[in-house]
Amino acid sequence: MITILGPTASGKTPLAAALAKEVDGEIISADSRQVYRRMDIGTGKDLADYHVVGHSVADIAYHLIDICEPGTKYNLFQYQQDFYDAYQDIRARGKQPILCGGTGLYIEAVLKGYKLSPVPQNQALRDSLEGKSLDELTKLLIDLKEKNGSNMHNKTDVDSCQRAIRAIEIETYNLEHPTPCRELPPVDSLIIGVNIDREERRKKITKRLKARLDEGMIDEVKGLLAEGIDPDDLIYYGLEYKFVTEYLIGKLSYEEMFQRLEIAIHQFAKRQMTWFRGMERRGFMIHWIDAMLPMEEKVKKIIEISQ
């Protein structure tokens, strides 16, 4: 397998699609929010990226995008199962699997073959945590992670109280039920990291946020609320859905929403890079290539590294 990872706005998807065209590949998404249907603009699905134009035109097959309904809580355990099914299917058809995304936890889980169990909701635990601040919940989570020797959750997973409570629920369950439900083997992969200069990344994030708002991101969230999806469920998804929902329910002005969301995306990209650097410390070899190189050159470099 080939894995392409990098922070948000680094151009991972068009690179993965261009590579897939050259190596007869199919893409498996490693994005924790692109699994949701009708959450397109805010999650940055950019499905047009899979239509690759060059000397010839190709529509690249992709997997694990648009596979569940908004309002549901997709999780790492489900992702691991779905990834492995897609991976086996692609290989069985003689195609090259390419894992692409920025959710470091999902990528690491499938490459290492994390031993996970499906974690049911623990209402008694949830009731006991109700009313605690995000800081208090984060401290509880850190303590549980130390007991478990876990690197399953980082700040990306606890940017709201609801997400922090779910993370605590998972860590508590794993502490009390150490036996894995299903073991999946680790996957051998060449890992390519898309390296983008911090200032360039900041410029791209701001430009992209403005474009997404112009493309109708607020109407997208409005439509999800009109379907009857609880605002708290959208806030749970974080970033665009959190701040746009808070704007639509009157918690934030438009200016506050834009400013806070922009800062949150910059912080998110920084945390992604921290995770990827942590992967290197945990023994993963990541071959970094410059995001600003021409597409043909990037694809050529990856093919050279893979041989």
ZIDARA-V525909 format. One record per residue. N is the residue number from 0. RES is the residue in one small letter. PHI is phi in whole degrees, -180 to 180 (* if undefined). OMEGA is omega in radians with two decimals (NA if undefined). D_CENTER is the distance of its C-alpha to the mean C-alpha in whole Angstrom. Layout:
[[N RES PHI OMEGA D_CENTER] [N RES PHI OMEGA D_CENTER]]
This chain:
[[0 m * 2.99 19] [1 i -115 3.10 17] [2 t -114 3.06 14] [3 i -119 -3.13 13] [4 l -126 3.12 10] [5 g 166 -3.13 11] [6 p -72 3.09 10] [7 t -57 3.12 9] [8 a 72 3.14 13] [9 s -92 3.10 14] [10 g 88 -3.12 14] [11 k -64 -3.01 12] [12 t -65 3.11 12] [13 p -60 3.10 16] [14 l -67 3.13 17] [15 a -61 -3.13 15] [16 a -68 3.12 17] [17 a -64 3.10 20] [18 l -66 -3.13 20] [19 a -58 3.13 20] [20 k -62 -3.09 23] [21 e -79 -3.01 25] [22 v -113 -3.12 24] [23 d 56 -3.06 24] [24 g -109 3.00 21] [25 e -130 -3.00 18] [26 i -102 2.97 14] [27 i -107 -3.12 12] [28 s -72 3.01 8] [29 a -121 -3.13 6] [30 d -134 -3.00 3] [31 s -72 -3.11 4] [32 r -114 3.14 6] [33 q -73 3.06 8] [34 v -69 -3.00 9] [35 y -89 3.09 12] [36 r -70 3.08 15] [37 r 64 2.99 16] [38 m -110 -2.93 13] [39 d -99 -3.05 14] [40 i -72 -3.10 14] [41 g -65 3.13 12] [42 t -91 3.10 9] [43 g 68 -3.13 11] [44 k -62 3.08 11] [45 d 45 -3.05 14] [46 l -62 3.09 16] [47 a -63 3.13 19] [48 d -63 -3.11 17] [49 y -83 3.05 18] [50 h -99 -2.99 21] [51 v -97 3.12 23] [52 v -107 3.11 26] [53 g -159 3.04 28] [54 h -63 3.02 31] [55 s -140 -3.09 30] [56 v -103 3.10 28] [57 a -141 2.99 25] [58 d -102 -3.05 23] [59 i -85 3.11 20] [60 a -72 3.10 19] [61 y -132 -3.07 15] [62 h -132 3.07 14] [63 l 67 2.94 11] [64 i -119 3.13 11] [65 d 60 -3.11 14] [66 i -113 3.09 14] [67 c -149 -3.01 15] [68 e -86 3.02 16] [69 p -59 -3.11 15] [70 g 97 3.08 17] [71 t -87 -3.12 16] [72 k -113 3.06 14] [73 y -71 -3.08 12] [74 n -137 -3.06 11] [75 l -63 3.13 11] [76 f -59 3.13 14] [77 q -62 -3.12 14] [78 y -60 -3.10 11] [79 q -60 3.12 13] [80 q -65 -3.08 16] [81 d -66 3.10 14] [82 f -59 -3.03 13] [83 y -65 3.10 17] [84 d -63 -3.14 19] [85 a -66 -3.12 17] [86 y -60 3.14 18] [87 q -63 -3.13 21] [88 d -63 -3.13 22] [89 i -63 -3.13 21] [90 r -66 -3.13 23] [91 a -63 3.13 26] [92 r -93 3.06 26] [93 g 75 3.12 27] [94 k -96 3.12 24] [95 q -92 3.08 21] [96 p -75 3.09 18] [97 i -127 3.09 15] [98 l -87 -3.06 12] [99 c -140 3.08 10] [100 g 168 -3.09 6] [101 g -120 3.11 5] [102 t -87 -3.02 3] [103 g -57 -3.14 7] [104 l -63 3.13 8] [105 y -64 -3.12 7] [106 i -62 -3.10 9] [107 e -64 -3.12 12] [108 a -60 -3.09 12] [109 v -81 3.12 13] [110 l -71 -3.11 15] [111 k -87 -3.05 17] [112 g 73 3.10 17] [113 y -53 3.09 17] [114 k -93 -3.02 20] [115 l -121 3.05 18] [116 s -121 3.02 20] [117 p -69 -3.03 19] [118 v -107 3.12 20] [119 p -75 3.10 22] [120 q -71 3.13 22] [121 n -113 -3.02 25] [122 q -64 -3.13 27] [123 a -63 3.11 29] [124 l -64 -3.14 27] [125 r -60 3.14 25] [126 d -62 -3.11 29] [127 s -70 -3.11 29] [128 l -94 -3.09 26] [129 e -59 3.11 27] [130 g 92 3.11 28] [131 k -76 -3.14 27] [132 s -77 3.11 25] [133 l -60 3.11 21] [134 d -63 3.14 23] [135 e -63 3.14 25] [136 l -65 -3.14 22] [137 t -64 3.12 20] [138 k -63 3.10 24] [139 l -61 -3.13 24] [140 l -64 3.13 20] [141 i -60 3.13 21] [142 d -63 3.13 25] [143 l -65 3.13 23] [144 k -61 3.11 21] [145 e -64 3.13 24] [146 k -64 -3.10 26] [147 n -85 -2.98 23] [148 g 60 -2.97 23] [149 s -103 2.94 19] [150 n -120 -3.04 16] [151 m -73 -3.07 14] [152 h -124 2.98 13] [153 n -129 -3.04 13] [154 k -62 3.09 13] [155 t -58 -3.05 10] [156 d -89 -3.04 10] [157 v -130 3.12 14] [158 d -91 2.98 14] [159 s -148 -3.13 16] [160 c -61 -3.11 19] [161 q -63 3.13 18] [162 r -68 3.13 14] [163 a -63 3.13 17] [164 i -64 3.11 19] [165 r -65 3.11 17] [166 a -63 3.11 16] [167 i -64 3.12 20] [168 e -59 -3.14 20] [169 i -66 -3.13 18] [170 e -64 3.11 20] [171 t -64 3.13 23] [172 y -62 -3.11 23] [173 n -66 3.08 22] [174 l -69 -3.09 25] [175 e -86 -3.10 27] [176 h -130 -3.03 26] [177 p -72 -3.10 26] [178 t -78 -3.14 26] [179 p -70 3.12 24] [180 c -79 -3.11 24] [181 r -150 3.12 23] [182 e -102 3.06 22] [183 l -115 -3.06 20] [184 p -71 3.01 21] [185 p -64 -3.11 19] [186 v -116 3.11 19] [187 d -75 -3.07 20] [188 s -148 2.88 18] [189 l -77 -3.10 19] [190 i -111 3.10 16] [191 i -109 3.06 16] [192 g -106 3.10 15] [193 v -94 -3.03 15] [194 n -98 -3.13 17] [195 i -124 3.11 18] [196 d -56 -3.03 20] [197 r -58 -3.13 20] [198 e -66 3.11 22] [199 e -64 3.10 21] [200 r -61 -3.14 17] [201 r -61 3.13 19] [202 k -62 -3.11 21] [203 k -66 -3.14 18] [204 i -62 -3.12 16] [205 t -65 3.13 19] [206 k -62 -3.11 20] [207 r -68 3.12 17] [208 l -63 3.11 17] [209 k -60 -3.14 21] [210 a -63 -3.11 20] [211 r -66 3.08 18] [212 l -66 3.10 20] [213 d -66 -3.11 23] [214 e -77 3.07 21] [215 g 111 -3.11 22] [216 m -63 -3.13 18] [217 i -67 3.10 21] [218 d -64 3.10 23] [219 e -61 -3.14 19] [220 v -68 3.09 19] [221 k -57 3.13 23] [222 g -63 3.13 23] [223 l -66 3.09 20] [224 l -65 -3.14 22] [225 a -66 3.08 25] [226 e -70 -3.11 24] [227 g 102 3.10 25] [228 i -72 -3.09 21] [229 d -63 3.10 22] [230 p -53 3.14 21] [231 d -63 3.11 20] [232 d -69 3.09 17] [233 l -71 3.10 16] [234 i -61 3.11 16] [235 y -56 -3.09 14] [236 y -72 3.01 11] [237 g 76 3.06 11] [238 l 44 -3.02 12] [239 e -53 -3.06 13] [240 y -72 3.10 14] [241 k -65 -3.00 15] [242 f -76 3.11 18] [243 v -68 3.07 19] [244 t -62 3.13 20] [245 e -62 3.05 22] [246 y -68 -3.07 23] [247 l -69 3.12 24] [248 i -93 3.01 26] [249 g 89 3.13 28] [250 k -78 -3.08 26] [251 l -130 2.96 26] [252 s -78 3.13 27] [253 y -59 -3.11 26] [254 e -63 3.11 26] [255 e -63 3.14 25] [256 m -59 -3.10 22] [257 f -62 -3.08 21] [258 q -63 -3.10 22] [259 r -69 3.13 20] [260 l -67 3.12 17] [261 e -59 3.12 18] [262 i -62 -3.10 18] [263 a -63 -3.14 15] [264 i -70 3.07 13] [265 h -60 3.14 15] [266 q -66 3.12 14] [267 f -62 3.14 11] [268 a -62 3.12 11] [269 k -64 3.13 14] [270 r -67 3.07 12] [271 q -59 -3.13 9] [272 m -64 3.09 13] [273 t -61 3.12 14] [274 w -64 -3.10 12] [275 f -65 3.07 13] [276 r -65 3.07 16] [277 g -64 3.08 16] [278 m -60 3.11 15] [279 e -63 3.11 18] [280 r -66 -3.13 21] [281 r -88 2.97 20] [282 g 105 3.10 21] [283 f -83 3.04 19] [284 m -93 3.11 20] [285 i -110 3.09 18] [286 h -92 -3.07 20] [287 w -87 3.03 19] [288 i -126 -3.04 20] [289 d -73 -3.13 21] [290 a -61 -3.02 19] [291 m -87 3.08 22] [292 l -66 3.04 24] [293 p -59 -3.06 25] [294 m -55 -3.11 23] [295 e -59 -3.12 26] [296 e -69 3.12 26] [297 k -63 -3.14 22] [298 v -62 3.14 23] [299 k -60 3.13 26] [300 k -61 -3.12 25] [301 i -63 -3.14 22] [302 i -62 3.10 25] [303 e -64 -3.13 27] [304 i -64 -3.05 25] [305 s -76 -3.07 25] [306 q -90 NA 28]]
